Amino acid sequence: MAAFIYKICTRAEWEAAVSQGVFRGSAVDLRDGFIHFSQEHQVAETLRKHFSGKRGLVRVGVDPDALGPDLRYDASRGGELFPHLYGALDVSLVSEVILLD
């Protein structure tokens, strides 16, 4: 089994996605044209850089193999490869949701 990749978002964003059956992304995802994910070793820095001081966050874990060809690894922060989903996330593919605060 592949290691999970993770999406950090607000609890409200995730609850809305669950009610709709699909997560289309947060504001930054919609602006950039893909859903930002982090590999496990990237989560702490993503939280520090993009979510410092924010409350009501969740970490959503997904098996990357379940996402098919819409998942790509693009160079980002310092040339490091980050997983990006070019499409919506079917919430049924989510393996775990962890409240972060």
Protein Blocks (a to p, Z undefined) as FASTA:
>chain_A
ZZdddddddfklmmmmmmnopaebdfklmmnopacdddfklmmmmmmmmmgoiahiacdd
ddfklnommbccdddehhiacdddebdddfklpmbdcdfZZ
